[in-house]
Amino acid sequence: MRDNLLFGTIPNSFHALSNVRVLLLGSNQLNDSIPNHICNLNKVSLMDLSHNKFSGIIPHYINNISFEKFGIENQPYIWATFVRWEKLRFYTYGNFLVTTSNQMNRDDGYDVLVEVEFVTKGKLGSYKGDILNYMSGLDLSCNNLTGEIPHEIGDLGSLHAANLSHNRLKGSIPKIFSCLSQTESLDLSYNGLSGEIPPELLNLYFLEVFSVAYNNLLGKTPKMKAQFGTFDRSSNEGNLYLCGLPLENKYTSTEKMPKSSSSSKREDSKWYKIDIVDFYPTFIVSYIMFFLAAIAVFYMNPSWQRCSICGVVIP
């Protein structure tokens, strides 16, 4: 159903599509929040809700969706793929939805499935046949999603590609993302994320594409080792207070890091705010002590007494 002019919300009836494996609703004008009932589609392996007008937070029940790879041994299953109708025509064969643009091997029942386009590793790829049994991905990019990234996404260990870019997400990058052991592409760019890049992400050994560009991250980038040694500066650029390789920013001093509003207020109060309650008693006591000390000095030196009275120094 993607690449249309659909608007409104995702219907509640979608929760009944319990066997859906591929759900492509991208590039429409769908709005409101992403409903929680979409998380009941626990057999989905590819979900594309990108380039819409979804707002609100990402559902915390997103980990109900398996995003698992299904091998040939798990077939048959029902495909409900929604693609451009002008490109392909469909007909049913048993429990399978197949396309007339592909060859059919009637001896074996089928040998190819519907072709599916999905963005992975920053590129639009076309997948068909058995490879779809081993693909999994979540694309929520280019919406108006807000709030923090749900930690539950870190439970999706079978996820191959995750794209949350071009939203208005805030908060830190969850450390539990280090559990995305099968992830090859992780894009969190163009949001309002803050804090440091968790060094635990070095454990993502299959990561080929990584981007946190244009956020509000600070501190040092992860060490240039393992897969992180292959990423260039474009993966981290656009973060003013992020330093370390492969960026050109070399400073590490905390003096150049942004200060919190509370610390700034404390420093400002140190310079120009005076505690009046303590100031006046201290001033009066100091003035009296100085006056008494001056009288004592004049009393001990007779010549200074005459000088102070006559205004003339007498040798």
N, C-alpha and C positions, 0 to 999 in steps of 0.2 A: 504493500500500500504506500510505499514511499514515492517521493518525487511527484506529489500531487498538491492540491490546495485544500486538503482536509483541515478543518479547524474544530475547536471545541476540546472536549476532554476524552480520555480513553474510557470507553464504556465499561460499566461494571460487569457486563456479560462476558468480558474477556477472560474472567477467572475460570470459565467453563472449558477453555481450550487447553485441557490438561495434557494433551499429547503434542502440543506445538513445540517444535525444535528450533525453528528459525523465525524470528519476529523482526520485520524491517518496517519501521514507521518513520524513518528519517525524512528530512527535507519536506516538511509540511508546515502547517501553522497551528499545530496542537498547543494548547495552553493549559493554564492552571498547574497544579502540582502533579508529580508522578504518583499515581494512586498506589496504595499499599497492596491492592489485590493483584497488581501486575507481578508481585513477588510470589504469587501462588503458582505461576507457570514454572514449576520446578524442573521441567525437562528441557528448558530452553538452553541452547549452547551458544547461539548468536543472537544478540539483541542490539538493535540500532534505533535509538530515539533522538539522534543528533539533529541539529539544524531545525529546531522547533522553537516554541516560546514557553517551554516548561519553566516554572518558577518554584520557589519553596525549596525544601531540603530533599536530599536523596534519601529514599526510604531505608530505614535501619534494618528492614527485613530482607534486604537485597541478597543476603547470604542463604535465603531459602531456595534461590535459584541455583541449580547445580553448576551450570556452565561446564559440565563435564564432557569429556570426549567419549563418544559412543563408537565402539569398534563394530566390525561387520557381524560379530557373533551376537550382538544385541538387536539386530534387525529381525523381523520387520518392525517398522514404526511408521507413524503417520507424519508426513511433511505438510506444513502449512506455510509455505513461503510466499511472500508478497513482493513481486517484482514489477517492472514496467510492462504493462499489458501490450504496448505497441511492439515490443521486441519478441515476445514468446507467446505461444498458444499452448494450452494445457489439455490433457485428457487424463482420466483416471485409469489405473491398471491395478486391480486388486486393492491393496491398502496404500498404494503409492501414487503420488502426484508427479507425473513426468511431463516432459516437454516434447512437442513434435519436432523441435529443431535438433534433437539428439537422436542417435540411432538406437533402435530397440532390439535387443537380443531376446527373442521370445522363447528360446530354448532354456535360457537361464532365468527368465522372468524379467530381469532388467540388468543393465550394466552401468548406466549413468543416471544421475539424478538431476534435479533442476539446478541451473547455474545461479550462483549467489554472489553478489558483489558486496564486499565488506572492506572497510578501511583498517588496515593493519600496518604497523611500522611506518606510518605517515603516508602510505600509498593506498590507492584504491585497487584492491586485488579481486580477481574473479576466480571463484572456487566452484568446482563441480565434481561429481563422481565421489569416489571413496574418500577423497581428501576432506570432504565435509564432515565425515565421521570423526575427524581428529582436530577440528577447528572449534575454538571457543573464544568469544569476545564480547565486550560490553562497551558501547559507544554512547556517551551522554553529552558529547561536546556541543558547543555553540547553542547554549540555552541561557536561561537566566537563573540557574540554580544557585542557591545561597546556603549559608550555614557551613558547618564543618564537614570534612570528609568522614563518612561513617567508618568506624573501626571494623565493622563487619565485612567490609570489602576485603580485608586481609584474610578472611576465612576462605576466600575463593581460590584455593590452591591450584585448581585446574585451569584457571583463566589464562589464556594466551595473550590477549590484548585488552588493555583498559585505557580508555580515552575520556578524561574529564575536563579537557581544555576548554578555554573560551567560555567560562562561566564567572560567577562572582563568589566562589568558594573562599572561605577564610579559615583561620586556625592553622595548625601545624600539620605536617605530613605524618600520618600515623606510623609508628615504629613497627606495627604488626604487618605493614606491607612487605617486610622481609620474609613473610611466609608465603608470598606469591611465587612459589618456587618454579612454576612452569611459565611465568610471564615472560614474553619476548618483547613486548612493547608497552611502555607506561608513559602516558602524556598527561601532565598536570599543568601545562603552561597557560599563561594568560588568565590568572585568577588573582586572588588577594592573599595567598598563603604566606604565612610568616614563620619565624623560628628557623631552626637549622635543618639541613638535609640529614636525615638519620643515617649515621654510618652503617647501621645494620643492613642497609640496602645493598651493601657489597656482597651479601649472600645470594643475590639474585643472579645466579651464574648463567642463566639463559637469556638475560636481558640484552637485546640488540639495539633497541631504540629507547632513549630516556630523555625527557624534557621537563624541566621545571622553570623554563624561561618566563620572564616578565611576571614575577610575583614580588613579594616583599621579604624574601628570604635573606638571612644574614649568617655570618660565621664563615667557616671554612667548607669548601667543597669536599666530598669524599676523596680518599686517596686514589691516585691514578694507578690502580692495579686491577687485575682481572678484567672484567668487562668494562669497568669504568675507565680503563686506560684507552679505550677505543672511542670515547665520546669527545667531540670538539666543543669549543666555547659556546656554540649555538644552543647546547643543551642547558646552559646555566645563565645565559646573558639576560640582561634586563632586570637584574637584582642588584640594586645600588650598593648594598652592604654585604654582598657575597664575595668572598675572596678565595684565592688559591687556584691552582691549575685545574682546567686549561684556560681560566680567565686571565686577563691581563692585570686585574686588580691584585696588588701585592701587599696592601696594608693589612695588618692584623690587630692593630692597636684598638683597644676598646674605646679610646677617646673619640674615634671616628664613627663609632657605632651609634645608632639612634638611641636617645635616652628616653626612658619612660616619663610620662607626665608627672608622676609622683616624685621621682628623683629630681626633676627640673624644679618643681615647686620647693623642695627642700633646699636646693642650692640657692634659689632666688631669695628665699626667706633668710638665708644666712647673711646676705649682703645688705639688704635694705630694710628689713623688718626689725623693730626694736621693741623689746618687752618693757612697756612703760612702767609696769608695777615694780620691776626690779631696778629700773634706771634711776628714778628719783631718789629713793633711799640711798643708793650707792653714791650718787652725785653729791648729796648733802653731807654724808659722812666723810667723803674724800675732801670736800671743801673745808669742813671744820678742822680736819686733821692738818691740812696744809696751812690754815690760818694760825693754829696753835704752834706749829713748828716754826713759822716765821716769827711769832712773838718770842719764842724761846731763844732763837738766834740773836735777836736784837737785845734781849735781856742779858745774855752772856757776854756781849761785846759792847763796852761803853762807848767806844769811838763810833760805832755804827749807830748807836742811839743818838749821839750829837749830830751825826750826818743826816739821819732821818728827820731830826727836828729842825736843823738850820739849813739843810740842803747844801752844806759845805763840808768838804773832807778836811779834818784837822789832823795834821801829821803828829 
